[in-house]
Amino acid sequence: MLLIILINASYDVLGNGFLFLPLPDRGLMVRSIVMFIMGISFILGLLGSLFGLSSIGKNK
């Protein structure tokens, strides 16, 4: 939720500050950024759990 508010606020600042800068559709941009962050979080969480499990197996 906080991420969406931050993206919308930065979108407004960029849109008002740089009128010549073409910005993509707000909904598409928010959806893309949220999906990217969720994907990276999933991958890092999976890798962290696999490395954690492998380190437990070596200690026994």
Buried (B, 14 or more C-beta within 10 A) or exposed (E): EEEEEEBEEEBEEEEEEEEEEEEEEEEEBBEEBEEEEEEEEEEEEEEEEEEEEEEEEEEE
